[in-house]
Amino acid sequence: MLGAVRRFGVCHALRASSSRTLSTRWASQLPKWQVPSYQAPALAKSFHISFPALDAASAQAAEIQEGFQAESEFITEFADLKTKGLIDPTIIRNITEPRRMGLTTMTEVQSQTINEMLGGTDVLAQAKTGTGKTLAFLIPTMQNILSDPSLKRSAPQGRHRSSGGGADSSDIRALIISPTRELAEQIAAEAIKVAQGTGLVVQTAVGGTHKRSGLMRIQRDGCHLLVGTPGRIKDILSDPSSGVSAPKLNTLILDEADRLLDQGFSQEINEIKDLLPDPFKVDRQTLMLSATVPKEVMTMVKRTMKPDFKFIRTVRDDEVPTHMRVPQKTVFVNGYENALPAILELAKTYQARQAQDQDLRPFKAIVYFNSTNEVNLAAEAFMALRAIPGDGRSRSPLGRMRILQIHSRLTQAARTNSANNFRRAQEAILFSSDVTARGMDFPEVTHVLQIGPPRDRETYIHRIGRTGRAGKEGEGYLFLHDGEYEFYQQKLGKLPLTEDTTLSTAMLNMTRDLDTASPFAQETIEQIREAMKEVSPIMKESTYRSQLGTMSQSFTKRRNAIIALNNLAIHGYGLAEPPAVKASIARNLGLDRIKELKIEEGSFSRRAVDPFDSGRRGRGFGDSSYGERGFGERGSGRGRSSFGRSGGYGGESRSSNRGSGGLYGARSRY
């Protein structure tokens, strides 16, 4: 009983008062999580530099911390939260029972933040993604809601849609703001598991879904905890006809705070705050969780949190980040037509190894592309794979491996379904755009593959962070064309990538016949080619056009990008000739003077050829000026001919050397 009073009535009264020193006496009466000894002095100094007004609060925080340490207890097991009367037994049962979430031991961020949050303190927690931040804020938030004596609960059916009779649409007690729909849905799914049997109602409000249906659900079932994206939450709370309000809201949570601000949601967050109850009338706890703490986050902290907030940092200075720990390899493909065969080869080879070594985890990969159309096309091709090319009755060469896709053009329901299926799958390939690159937690991912250079270093790091999580091993592959080497070196040159030459299909010249290739390589390429025939020509043409913008930016010379893309269209997608492009698009991209680009007005035309006719070598666009050379055979060893000796398009060749001066030593420009 005393715990409930402390967590709600007395605690909130103390926080609303002007004198903060009284909280020390109350906090020292109960078990306290250990706060790292390095925290207070360093933070007091850094806050003093950025925000002089926080001097007194920092000194007071250090004072309070000393009082806590006198009777501290380091709690690491979820069951102890129940034993000590801190958390409702139903919540702990949902977390610990094997048939439910099956968790027993807390992560560092959970053990260091839960008690602070239970006490009603504003908390800024810095922790890496994949370390359990979601549970860290859900557990205390739900407990504080349950401790409110004015709470109207629904029938405890353990679902976000209860039978009614309890919560209503104006009973929102906590608001969780997430930067993406996927992450919001992920948080809500976890919240529903934690809340099962408590009578708490969890609802979502995200873009990409029908606003009306979401409002009807909240109006019908009520809501205690609302999870959503900034735009949709603002839309609902600012709409007087929505029937949804939050006059009793006392907890605001900004998850992935750095990403929220990086994506320009600062104004929306401020507008949402203005729609919430006046914090001087309804005391509000603010929680912010972030992987990084740049100055923009600290500015939001100053505007949003109380001066006595706690900054809990679980990222150690000497800790090796995922992108420096996970083995990462660069594969220089002969052309991007080699990318899908190389992915298939990697998966098949790993499956063969796993069949011999039961200690290897099943192959579970995320494959990132730089455009939505590429994601769609690759997924369609892999879903059409057959072990015996052309035999629609044969099984996939990957057996029962799930093939899934996520990108922004899918409906929210489809994206959520794909994410859930990938989480549950033991063996799967998820083709994805960058919507899953941050914040999304997928268990047991063994590989992250990136096709083409990401737009910047940060994107690369967040993508690679989908593997090697929770102490598990993983590895990353980056597939590049030689023409993108300078772009790669500029953006990613200092990352620990090593060149990999083990994938035979990546090196083959697919503009020529494959008689000299190994039977395994020939089979793999033929499986991709036959599968690609099942992909609609319209999708292939759309993908080609969407790649114009990305590839023309990553190649040192734009002409070489068009040559590479034309080879991909014919020898990878199986089109008779590259699709035509509107003259206006070509001008906007700065490609209108490149003769290899086909313009819709018919300024030049080419003879259609069968791209998979092994009798035609190195003809590219037939008798056009693309010639007998270009994207051809690579030289042996570390010196290579980028556009080779024969086959494909173009008339340029160059040699390069990645041998001296480290992994990627001296290298000539195009």
C-alpha positions as CSV (number, residue, x, y, z in Angstrom):
1,M,0.0,0.0,0.0
2,L,2.8,2.4,0.9
3,G,4.4,1.7,-2.5
4,A,1.3,2.7,-4.3
5,V,1.0,5.9,-2.3
6,R,4.7,6.7,-2.9
7,R,4.5,6.0,-6.6
8,F,1.4,8.1,-7.2
9,G,-0.1,10.5,-4.7
10,V,2.8,11.6,-2.5
11,C,5.4,11.4,-5.2
12,H,3.4,13.6,-7.6
13,A,2.7,16.1,-4.8
14,L,6.4,16.4,-4.0
15,R,7.3,16.8,-7.7
16,A,4.8,19.6,-8.0
17,S,6.2,21.5,-5.0
18,S,9.0,24.0,-5.4
19,S,11.3,22.3,-2.9
20,R,13.0,19.3,-4.5
21,T,15.2,18.3,-1.6
22,L,12.3,16.5,0.1
23,S,12.5,13.8,-2.5
24,T,15.7,12.5,-1.0
25,R,14.1,11.4,2.2
26,W,11.3,9.5,0.3
27,A,13.6,7.9,-2.3
28,S,16.1,6.6,0.3
29,Q,13.4,4.5,2.0
30,L,13.1,1.9,-0.9
31,P,15.6,-0.2,-2.8
32,K,17.5,1.9,-5.4
33,W,19.2,0.8,-8.6
34,Q,22.9,1.5,-8.7
35,V,23.7,4.7,-10.7
36,P,27.2,4.5,-12.3
37,S,29.8,6.4,-10.3
38,Y,31.0,8.2,-13.4
39,Q,27.7,9.8,-14.1
40,A,27.2,12.8,-11.9
41,P,30.5,14.7,-12.0
42,A,30.9,14.5,-15.8
43,L,27.3,15.4,-16.5
44,A,27.4,18.3,-14.1
45,K,30.3,19.8,-16.0
46,S,28.9,19.2,-19.4
47,F,25.5,20.6,-18.5
48,H,27.2,23.7,-17.0
49,I,28.9,24.3,-20.3
50,S,25.7,24.1,-22.4
51,F,23.2,25.3,-19.9
52,P,24.3,27.5,-17.0
53,A,20.8,27.5,-15.6
54,L,21.1,23.9,-14.7
55,D,24.0,24.4,-12.3
56,A,21.9,24.2,-9.1
57,A,19.9,21.2,-10.4
58,S,23.2,19.3,-11.2
59,A,24.6,20.0,-7.7
60,Q,21.3,18.9,-6.2
61,A,21.3,15.8,-8.3
62,A,24.7,14.9,-7.0
63,E,23.5,15.5,-3.4
64,I,20.5,13.2,-4.0
65,Q,22.7,10.5,-5.5
66,E,24.9,10.4,-2.4
67,G,21.9,9.8,-0.3
68,F,20.8,7.0,-2.6
69,Q,24.1,5.2,-2.5
70,A,24.0,4.8,1.2
71,E,21.2,2.2,0.9
72,S,21.6,1.1,-2.7
73,E,20.8,-2.3,-4.1
74,F,21.6,-3.5,-7.6
75,I,18.6,-5.3,-8.9
76,T,19.0,-7.3,-12.1
77,E,16.2,-9.9,-12.0
78,F,12.6,-9.1,-13.1
79,A,11.3,-11.4,-10.4
80,D,12.8,-9.2,-7.7
81,L,10.6,-6.3,-8.8
82,K,7.6,-8.4,-7.8
83,T,9.3,-9.7,-4.6
84,K,10.0,-6.1,-3.4
85,G,6.5,-4.9,-4.2
86,L,7.7,-2.5,-6.9
87,I,5.8,-3.9,-9.9
88,D,2.4,-5.5,-10.3
89,P,2.7,-9.3,-10.2
90,T,0.7,-9.6,-13.4
91,I,3.2,-7.4,-15.3
92,I,6.1,-9.5,-14.0
93,R,4.3,-12.7,-14.9
94,N,3.8,-11.5,-18.5
95,I,7.5,-10.7,-18.7
96,T,9.0,-13.8,-17.1
97,E,6.7,-16.7,-18.0
98,P,8.3,-18.9,-20.7
99,R,5.1,-19.1,-22.7
100,R,4.9,-15.3,-22.8
101,M,8.0,-13.1,-23.1
102,G,10.3,-15.5,-21.2
103,L,12.7,-12.8,-19.8
104,T,14.4,-13.2,-16.5
105,T,17.4,-10.9,-16.3
106,M,17.3,-7.1,-17.0
107,T,19.6,-5.3,-19.4
108,E,21.8,-2.5,-18.1
109,V,19.5,0.3,-19.2
110,Q,16.5,-1.5,-17.6
111,S,18.2,-2.0,-14.2
112,Q,19.5,1.6,-14.1
113,T,16.3,3.4,-15.2
114,I,13.3,1.6,-13.9
115,N,13.5,2.8,-10.3
116,E,14.1,6.4,-11.3
117,M,11.1,6.3,-13.6
118,L,9.0,4.6,-10.9
119,G,9.7,7.6,-8.6
120,G,8.3,10.0,-11.1
121,T,11.6,11.6,-12.0
122,D,12.2,13.0,-15.5
123,V,14.8,10.8,-17.2
124,L,17.0,11.1,-20.2
125,A,18.5,7.7,-20.9
126,Q,21.2,7.1,-23.4
127,A,21.5,3.5,-24.6
128,K,22.2,1.7,-27.8
129,T,19.3,0.3,-29.9
130,G,18.6,-3.3,-29.1
131,T,19.4,-3.0,-25.4
132,G,15.9,-3.2,-24.0
133,K,14.9,0.5,-23.9
134,T,11.3,-0.3,-24.7
135,L,10.7,-2.4,-21.6
136,A,12.8,0.1,-19.6
137,F,10.1,2.7,-20.0
138,L,7.0,0.5,-20.4
139,I,7.3,-1.2,-17.1
140,P,7.4,1.9,-14.8
141,T,5.0,3.8,-17.0
142,M,2.4,1.0,-16.7
143,Q,3.0,0.6,-13.0
144,N,2.5,4.3,-12.4
145,I,-0.8,4.2,-14.4
146,L,-2.0,1.2,-12.4
147,S,-1.1,3.0,-9.1
148,D,-3.4,5.9,-9.9
149,P,-6.5,5.4,-7.7
150,S,-8.7,7.4,-10.2
151,L,-7.9,4.9,-13.0
152,K,-10.9,3.4,-14.8
153,R,-9.8,0.0,-16.0
154,S,-11.4,-2.1,-18.7
155,A,-12.1,-5.8,-18.3
156,P,-8.7,-7.4,-18.1
157,Q,-8.7,-9.4,-21.3
158,G,-5.1,-8.8,-22.1
159,R,-5.7,-7.2,-25.4
160,H,-5.6,-3.7,-26.7
161,R,-9.3,-4.0,-27.6
162,S,-11.2,-4.8,-24.4
163,S,-14.9,-5.3,-24.0
164,G,-15.4,-1.8,-22.7
165,G,-17.1,-0.6,-19.6
166,G,-13.9,0.9,-18.2
167,A,-11.5,3.1,-20.1
168,D,-12.8,5.9,-22.3
169,S,-11.3,8.1,-25.0
170,S,-10.4,10.8,-22.6
171,D,-8.5,8.6,-20.2
172,I,-5.1,8.7,-21.9
173,R,-2.5,8.6,-19.1
174,A,0.7,8.1,-21.1
175,L,1.8,9.2,-24.6
176,I,4.7,7.5,-26.5
177,I,6.0,9.3,-29.6
178,S,8.1,7.4,-32.1
179,P,9.8,8.5,-35.3
180,T,8.4,5.8,-37.5
181,R,5.2,3.7,-38.0
182,E,7.2,0.5,-37.7
183,L,8.8,1.4,-34.4
184,A,5.5,2.6,-33.0
185,E,3.8,-0.6,-34.0
186,Q,6.7,-2.6,-32.4
187,I,6.4,-0.6,-29.2
188,A,2.6,-1.1,-29.1
189,A,3.0,-4.9,-29.7
190,E,5.4,-5.1,-26.7
191,A,3.1,-2.9,-24.6
192,I,0.2,-5.2,-25.2
193,K,2.2,-8.2,-24.1
194,V,3.2,-6.4,-20.9
195,A,-0.3,-5.2,-20.2
196,Q,-2.0,-8.5,-20.7
197,G,-4.5,-9.2,-17.8
198,T,-4.0,-5.7,-16.2
199,G,-7.0,-4.0,-17.8
200,L,-4.8,-1.4,-19.3
201,V,-5.7,-0.4,-22.9
202,V,-3.0,0.2,-25.5
203,Q,-3.8,2.0,-28.7
204,T,-1.8,3.2,-31.7
205,A,-2.1,6.4,-33.8
206,V,0.3,6.2,-36.8
207,G,0.3,7.5,-40.3
208,G,-0.4,5.2,-43.3
209,T,-3.5,3.9,-41.6
210,H,-7.1,5.1,-41.8
211,K,-7.6,7.9,-39.2
212,R,-11.3,7.1,-38.9
213,S,-10.9,3.5,-38.0
214,G,-8.3,4.3,-35.4
215,L,-10.5,6.9,-33.8
216,M,-13.4,4.5,-33.7
217,R,-11.3,2.0,-32.0
218,I,-10.2,4.5,-29.3
219,Q,-13.7,5.8,-28.9
220,R,-15.1,2.2,-28.5
221,D,-12.4,0.6,-26.3
222,G,-10.9,3.7,-24.6
223,C,-7.2,4.2,-24.1
224,H,-4.7,4.4,-21.3
225,L,-1.4,4.3,-23.3
226,L,-1.3,5.8,-26.8
227,V,1.7,5.0,-29.0
228,G,2.1,6.9,-32.3
229,T,4.0,9.0,-34.7
230,P,4.2,12.8,-34.4
231,G,2.0,13.7,-37.3
232,R,-0.9,11.4,-36.5
233,I,-0.9,12.2,-32.8
234,K,-1.0,15.9,-33.5
235,D,-3.8,15.4,-36.0
236,I,-5.9,13.5,-33.5
237,L,-5.3,15.7,-30.4
238,S,-5.8,18.9,-32.4
239,D,-9.1,17.8,-34.0
240,P,-12.0,18.8,-31.8
241,S,-14.3,16.4,-33.6
242,S,-12.1,13.4,-32.9
243,G,-13.6,12.7,-29.5
244,V,-10.1,11.9,-28.2
245,S,-8.4,14.0,-25.5
246,A,-5.8,13.6,-22.7
247,P,-6.8,15.8,-19.8
248,K,-5.3,13.4,-17.3
249,L,-2.1,12.7,-19.1
250,N,0.9,12.6,-16.8
251,T,3.6,10.8,-18.8
252,L,5.2,11.9,-22.1
253,I,7.8,9.6,-23.7
254,L,10.0,10.5,-26.6
255,D,11.6,7.3,-27.9
256,E,14.6,7.5,-30.3
257,A,14.7,11.2,-29.4
258,D,17.8,11.9,-31.6
259,R,16.0,10.4,-34.6
260,L,12.8,12.4,-33.9
261,L,14.8,15.6,-34.0
262,D,17.0,14.5,-36.9
263,Q,13.9,13.9,-39.0
264,G,12.6,17.4,-38.3
265,F,9.8,16.6,-35.8
266,S,10.8,19.3,-33.3
267,Q,8.0,21.6,-34.2
268,E,5.4,18.8,-34.1
269,I,6.6,17.7,-30.7
270,N,6.3,21.3,-29.4
271,E,2.8,21.6,-30.8
272,I,1.8,18.3,-29.2
273,K,3.1,19.5,-25.9
274,D,0.9,22.6,-26.3
275,L,-2.1,20.2,-26.7
276,L,-1.4,18.4,-23.4
277,P,-2.6,19.5,-20.0
278,D,-0.7,22.4,-18.4
279,P,2.1,20.7,-16.4
280,F,1.5,23.3,-13.6
281,K,-2.0,21.9,-13.2
282,V,-1.4,18.2,-14.1
283,D,2.0,17.1,-13.0
284,R,3.8,15.4,-15.9
285,Q,6.8,13.1,-16.1
286,T,8.9,13.3,-19.3
287,L,11.1,10.4,-20.4
288,M,13.5,10.6,-23.3
289,L,15.4,7.7,-24.7
290,S,18.1,8.1,-27.3
291,A,21.1,6.3,-28.8
292,T,23.0,9.6,-29.0
293,V,22.8,12.9,-27.2
294,P,23.6,15.7,-29.6
295,K,23.0,19.4,-28.8
296,E,19.5,19.2,-30.4
297,V,18.5,16.6,-27.9
298,M,19.8,18.7,-25.0
299,T,17.9,21.7,-26.3
300,M,14.7,19.6,-26.2
301,V,15.6,18.4,-22.7
302,K,15.9,22.0,-21.5
303,R,12.5,22.9,-23.0
304,T,10.7,19.8,-21.9
305,M,12.1,18.4,-18.7
306,K,12.3,19.6,-15.1
307,P,15.6,20.9,-13.8
308,D,16.1,17.9,-11.5
309,F,16.0,15.4,-14.4
310,K,18.3,12.4,-14.3
311,F,20.7,11.6,-17.2
312,I,21.5,7.9,-17.2
313,R,24.1,6.8,-19.7
314,T,24.7,3.1,-20.4
315,V,27.0,3.6,-23.3
316,R,30.5,3.3,-22.0
317,D,33.4,5.3,-23.5
318,D,35.5,2.1,-23.9
319,E,32.7,0.0,-25.4
320,V,33.2,-1.1,-29.0
321,P,30.2,-0.2,-31.1
322,T,28.5,-2.7,-33.3
323,H,29.8,-1.2,-36.5
324,M,33.4,-1.7,-35.3
325,R,32.8,-5.2,-33.8
326,V,30.8,-7.0,-36.5
327,P,32.9,-8.5,-39.3
328,Q,32.2,-6.4,-42.5
329,K,33.1,-7.2,-46.0
330,T,33.1,-5.3,-49.3
331,V,32.3,-7.2,-52.5
332,F,33.2,-5.4,-55.7
333,V,30.7,-6.9,-58.3
334,N,31.5,-7.0,-62.0
335,G,28.2,-5.3,-62.5
336,Y,25.0,-4.8,-60.6
337,E,23.5,-7.6,-62.6
338,N,25.7,-9.8,-60.4
339,A,24.2,-8.6,-57.1
340,L,21.1,-10.9,-56.9
341,P,23.1,-14.0,-58.0
342,A,25.7,-13.1,-55.3
343,I,23.0,-12.8,-52.6
344,L,21.6,-16.2,-53.6
345,E,25.0,-17.8,-53.7
346,L,25.7,-16.4,-50.2
347,A,22.5,-17.9,-48.8
348,K,22.9,-21.3,-50.5
349,T,26.5,-21.5,-49.3
350,Y,25.6,-20.7,-45.8
351,Q,22.8,-23.2,-45.8
352,A,25.2,-25.9,-46.9
353,R,27.6,-25.0,-44.1
354,Q,24.8,-25.0,-41.6
355,A,23.8,-28.5,-42.6
356,Q,27.3,-29.7,-41.7
357,D,27.6,-27.5,-38.6
358,Q,24.6,-27.5,-36.3
359,D,26.2,-24.7,-34.1
360,L,25.6,-22.2,-36.9
361,R,22.4,-20.3,-36.6
362,P,19.9,-20.4,-39.5
363,F,20.5,-17.9,-42.2
364,K,18.5,-14.7,-41.4
365,A,19.4,-11.7,-43.5
366,I,18.2,-8.1,-44.1
367,V,19.1,-6.9,-47.6
368,Y,19.0,-3.1,-48.0
369,F,18.5,-1.3,-51.2
370,N,18.6,2.5,-51.9
371,S,15.2,2.7,-53.6
372,T,11.8,1.2,-52.9
373,N,11.5,-0.2,-56.4
374,E,14.7,-2.2,-56.0
375,V,13.3,-3.7,-52.8
376,N,10.1,-4.7,-54.6
377,L,11.8,-6.2,-57.6
378,A,14.4,-8.2,-55.6
379,A,11.6,-9.6,-53.4
380,E,9.5,-10.6,-56.4
381,A,12.4,-12.3,-58.0
382,F,13.4,-14.3,-54.9
383,M,9.8,-15.4,-54.3
384,A,9.8,-16.8,-57.9
385,L,13.0,-18.8,-57.4
386,R,12.9,-22.5,-58.4
387,A,15.6,-25.1,-57.8
388,I,15.1,-26.4,-61.3
389,P,15.0,-23.2,-63.5
390,G,11.8,-23.0,-65.5
391,D,10.0,-25.8,-63.6
392,G,7.2,-24.1,-61.7
393,R,6.5,-27.2,-59.7
394,S,10.0,-27.4,-58.2
395,R,10.8,-26.0,-54.8
396,S,12.9,-22.9,-54.1
397,P,16.6,-23.6,-54.0
398,L,16.5,-22.0,-50.5
399,G,14.0,-24.6,-49.2
400,R,11.4,-23.1,-46.8
401,M,13.2,-19.9,-46.2
402,R,10.8,-17.0,-45.9
403,I,11.1,-14.1,-48.4
404,L,9.7,-10.9,-47.1
405,Q,9.8,-7.2,-47.9
406,I,9.3,-3.8,-46.2
407,H,9.2,-0.4,-47.7
408,S,7.3,2.8,-47.5
409,R,4.9,2.1,-50.3
410,L,3.4,-0.9,-48.5
411,T,0.3,-0.4,-46.4
412,Q,0.9,-0.1,-42.7
413,A,-0.8,-3.5,-42.2
414,A,1.4,-5.1,-44.8
415,R,4.6,-3.6,-43.2
416,T,3.5,-4.7,-39.7
417,N,2.8,-8.2,-41.0
418,S,6.1,-8.5,-42.7
419,A,8.0,-7.3,-39.6
420,N,6.2,-9.7,-37.4
421,N,6.8,-12.6,-39.8
422,F,10.4,-11.8,-40.0
423,R,10.7,-11.6,-36.2
424,R,9.1,-15.0,-35.9
425,A,11.0,-16.7,-38.7
426,Q,14.0,-18.9,-38.0
427,E,15.3,-18.6,-41.6
428,A,14.4,-15.7,-43.8
429,I,15.5,-12.9,-46.1
430,L,13.9,-9.5,-45.6
431,F,14.4,-7.1,-48.5
432,S,14.1,-3.6,-47.1
433,S,14.4,0.1,-47.6
434,D,15.8,2.3,-44.8
435,V,12.5,2.2,-42.9
436,T,13.9,-0.7,-40.8
437,A,17.4,0.7,-40.4
438,R,16.9,2.4,-37.0
439,G,15.1,1.3,-33.9
440,M,13.6,-1.9,-35.3
441,D,14.5,-4.9,-33.3
442,F,14.7,-8.2,-35.2
443,P,16.1,-11.2,-33.3
444,E,18.8,-13.6,-34.5
445,V,19.8,-11.6,-37.7
446,T,22.9,-13.3,-39.0
447,H,23.6,-11.1,-42.0
448,V,23.1,-7.5,-43.2
449,L,23.6,-7.0,-46.9
450,Q,23.8,-3.5,-48.5
451,I,23.4,-3.2,-52.2
452,G,25.1,-0.1,-53.4
453,P,26.7,2.5,-51.2
454,P,24.3,4.1,-48.6
455,R,23.8,7.8,-48.7
456,D,26.1,8.5,-45.7
457,R,28.1,6.9,-43.0
458,E,25.3,7.1,-40.4
459,T,22.9,5.2,-42.6
460,Y,25.6,2.5,-43.1
461,I,26.1,2.2,-39.3
462,H,22.4,2.0,-38.5
463,R,21.9,-0.7,-41.1
464,I,24.8,-2.8,-39.9
465,G,23.4,-2.4,-36.4
466,R,20.5,-4.7,-37.2
467,T,22.9,-7.7,-36.7
468,G,25.3,-8.5,-33.8
469,R,22.6,-7.5,-31.3
470,A,22.2,-8.7,-27.7
471,G,25.7,-10.2,-27.7
472,K,25.0,-12.4,-30.8
473,E,27.4,-12.7,-33.7
474,G,26.7,-11.4,-37.2
475,E,28.3,-10.1,-40.3
476,G,27.8,-7.5,-42.9
477,Y,28.4,-7.3,-46.7
478,L,28.5,-4.2,-48.8
479,F,28.1,-4.8,-52.6
480,L,29.7,-2.1,-54.8
481,H,30.6,-1.4,-58.4
482,D,34.2,-0.4,-59.0
483,G,32.9,2.9,-60.4
484,E,31.6,3.8,-56.9
485,Y,34.9,3.3,-55.2
486,E,35.7,7.0,-54.7
487,F,32.2,7.7,-53.4
488,Y,32.6,4.7,-51.0
489,Q,36.1,5.8,-49.9
490,Q,34.9,9.3,-49.2
491,K,31.8,8.2,-47.2
492,L,32.9,5.0,-45.6
493,G,36.6,4.8,-46.0
494,K,37.5,4.6,-42.3
495,L,35.2,1.7,-41.4
496,P,36.6,-1.7,-40.8
497,L,35.7,-3.3,-44.2
498,T,37.8,-6.0,-45.8
499,E,37.5,-7.0,-49.4
500,D,35.9,-10.3,-50.0
501,T,36.4,-12.3,-53.3
502,T,34.8,-15.6,-52.2
503,L,31.5,-15.1,-54.1
504,S,32.1,-16.4,-57.6
505,T,28.9,-15.1,-59.1
506,A,29.9,-11.6,-58.1
507,M,33.0,-11.6,-60.3
508,L,31.6,-13.2,-63.5
509,N,31.0,-11.2,-66.6
510,M,27.3,-11.8,-67.2
511,T,27.4,-9.9,-70.5
512,R,29.2,-13.0,-72.0
513,D,28.5,-16.7,-71.9
514,L,29.3,-18.5,-68.7
515,D,30.9,-21.7,-70.1
516,T,34.0,-21.3,-68.0
517,A,32.1,-20.7,-64.8
518,S,31.6,-23.4,-62.2
519,P,28.5,-25.6,-62.4
520,F,27.3,-24.1,-59.1
521,A,27.8,-20.5,-60.4
522,Q,26.0,-21.3,-63.7
523,E,23.1,-22.9,-61.8
524,T,22.8,-19.9,-59.4
525,I,22.8,-17.4,-62.2
526,E,20.3,-19.4,-64.2
527,Q,18.0,-19.6,-61.2
528,I,18.0,-15.8,-60.9
529,R,17.5,-15.3,-64.6
530,E,14.5,-17.6,-64.8
531,A,13.0,-16.1,-61.7
532,M,13.4,-12.6,-63.2
533,K,11.2,-13.7,-66.1
534,E,8.3,-13.8,-63.6
535,V,8.8,-10.1,-62.7
536,S,6.6,-7.7,-64.7
537,P,8.4,-5.6,-67.3
538,I,6.7,-2.5,-65.9
539,M,8.3,-3.1,-62.5
540,K,11.7,-3.6,-64.1
541,E,11.4,-0.3,-66.1
542,S,10.2,1.6,-63.0
543,T,13.2,0.2,-61.1
544,Y,15.6,1.3,-63.8
545,R,14.3,4.8,-63.7
546,S,14.4,5.0,-59.9
547,Q,18.0,3.9,-60.0
548,L,19.1,6.7,-62.3
549,G,19.1,9.2,-59.4
550,T,20.9,7.1,-56.9
551,M,23.6,5.6,-59.2
552,S,24.3,8.8,-61.0
553,Q,25.3,10.3,-57.6
554,S,27.5,7.4,-56.4
555,F,29.6,6.9,-59.6
556,T,32.7,9.1,-60.2
557,K,31.5,9.6,-63.8
558,R,27.8,9.7,-64.6
559,R,28.3,8.2,-68.0
560,N,29.7,5.1,-66.4
561,A,26.7,5.0,-64.1
562,I,24.4,4.9,-67.1
563,I,26.5,2.2,-68.8
564,A,26.4,0.1,-65.6
565,L,22.6,0.6,-65.3
566,N,22.0,-0.3,-69.0
567,N,23.9,-3.5,-68.4
568,L,21.8,-4.2,-65.4
569,A,18.6,-3.6,-67.3
570,I,19.6,-6.1,-70.1
571,H,21.8,-8.7,-68.4
572,G,20.2,-8.5,-64.9
573,Y,16.5,-7.6,-65.5
574,G,16.3,-9.4,-68.8
575,L,14.9,-6.4,-70.8
576,A,15.5,-6.3,-74.5
577,E,16.9,-2.8,-74.2
578,P,17.1,-0.1,-71.5
579,P,13.9,1.8,-70.8
580,A,13.4,5.3,-72.2
581,V,13.5,8.2,-69.9
582,K,11.6,11.5,-70.2
583,A,13.8,14.4,-71.4
584,S,12.7,16.5,-68.5
585,I,13.9,13.9,-66.0
586,A,17.2,13.5,-67.7
587,R,17.7,17.3,-67.6
588,N,16.9,17.4,-63.9
589,L,19.4,14.7,-63.2
590,G,22.0,16.3,-65.3
591,L,22.0,13.2,-67.6
592,D,20.6,14.8,-70.8
593,R,24.0,15.0,-72.6
594,I,24.9,11.3,-72.0
595,K,24.4,9.6,-75.3
596,E,24.0,6.1,-73.6
597,L,20.8,7.2,-71.9
598,K,17.7,6.5,-74.0
599,I,15.4,9.5,-74.2
600,E,11.6,9.0,-74.8
601,E,11.5,11.5,-77.7
602,G,13.4,8.9,-79.7
603,S,16.6,11.0,-80.3
604,F,18.3,7.6,-80.7
605,S,17.1,4.1,-80.8
606,R,18.7,0.7,-80.5
607,R,18.0,-2.7,-81.8
608,A,16.4,-5.1,-79.3
609,V,18.4,-8.2,-78.5
610,D,17.9,-11.3,-76.4
611,P,20.0,-10.5,-73.3
612,F,20.3,-14.2,-72.4
613,D,21.4,-15.4,-75.8
614,S,24.8,-16.9,-75.1
615,G,25.6,-16.8,-78.8
616,R,26.0,-13.0,-78.7
617,R,29.1,-11.9,-76.9
618,G,29.8,-8.4,-75.8
619,R,27.2,-6.8,-78.0
620,G,25.4,-4.9,-75.3
621,F,22.9,-2.8,-77.2
622,G,23.7,-4.7,-80.4
623,D,25.4,-2.6,-83.0
624,S,25.2,0.6,-81.1
625,S,28.0,2.7,-79.9
626,Y,28.2,0.8,-76.6
627,G,30.8,-1.2,-78.5
628,E,32.7,-4.3,-77.8
629,R,34.2,-3.2,-74.6
630,G,33.0,-2.2,-71.2
631,F,32.0,-3.9,-68.0
632,G,33.9,-6.9,-69.2
633,E,36.2,-9.4,-67.8
634,R,38.2,-8.4,-64.7
635,G,41.9,-8.7,-64.7
636,S,43.4,-11.2,-62.4
637,G,44.9,-10.3,-59.0
638,R,44.4,-7.0,-57.4
639,G,44.9,-4.9,-60.5
640,R,41.6,-4.8,-62.4
641,S,40.1,-3.5,-65.5
642,S,37.0,-1.7,-64.4
643,F,35.3,-2.0,-67.7
644,G,37.2,-5.0,-68.8
645,R,38.3,-6.3,-72.1
646,S,35.1,-7.3,-73.8
647,G,31.4,-7.5,-73.3
648,G,28.8,-5.1,-72.2
649,Y,28.8,-1.4,-72.9
650,G,31.2,1.5,-73.0
651,G,34.6,2.0,-74.5
652,E,36.6,3.0,-71.5
653,S,38.9,0.8,-69.5
654,R,41.2,1.6,-66.6
655,S,43.4,-0.4,-64.3
656,S,43.5,0.1,-60.6
657,N,45.5,-1.2,-57.6
658,R,44.0,-1.8,-54.2
659,G,47.1,-3.6,-53.0
660,S,49.4,-1.0,-51.5
661,G,48.7,1.6,-48.8
662,G,46.5,-0.6,-46.7
663,L,43.3,-2.4,-47.6
664,Y,42.4,0.1,-50.3
665,G,45.6,1.6,-51.3
666,A,46.5,3.8,-54.3
667,R,43.7,3.8,-56.8
668,S,43.5,5.7,-60.1
669,R,40.5,7.8,-60.9
670,Y,38.2,7.2,-63.8
